């Protein structure tokens, strides 16, 4: 029983001593790579945050106002085109009347 107990203590002591003896080089290398990756990602994040700060302000409100103004101007253009058609017809009629008048009363 004592030998079993002593063997257990020796095994436990050897495990403790072997784990404290140093870090695994693979884990140290991996830790360094991860630290480098974290630093790279932090740099990219800082760049993206700077770009977000430099974005122009949201202009969706101005866009909706511009669309409304554009629609009003389009309505006015259509109305004015209708007036032009009426005025052209009136002009044509007046020119015909004037030509008839000139034929009727020849100017010498």
C-alpha positions, 0 to 999 in steps of 0.5 A: 500500500505504501508503495502504491501511495509512493508511486502515485506521489512520484507520478504526480510530482513528475507530471507537475514538474514536467508541465512546469518545465516550460511551454510547448514551442508549438503553442508558443509559436501559435500564440505568437501567430494569433497575436500577430493576426489580432494586431493585423485585424485591429489595424484593419478595424481602425482603418474601417472605422476611420473610413466610416467617420469620413463618409459623407452625411446621409442625404436621403432626406435631400433626395426625397425633397429633390424628387418632390421638386422634380415631380412638381417641375415635371407637372409644370412642364406638362402644363406649359407644353399644353399652353404652348400647343394652345398658343401655337394653334391660336397663333396659326389662326391669327396668321391665317386671319391676317393673311385673309385680311391682307388679301381682302384689303390689299395694302399699296 
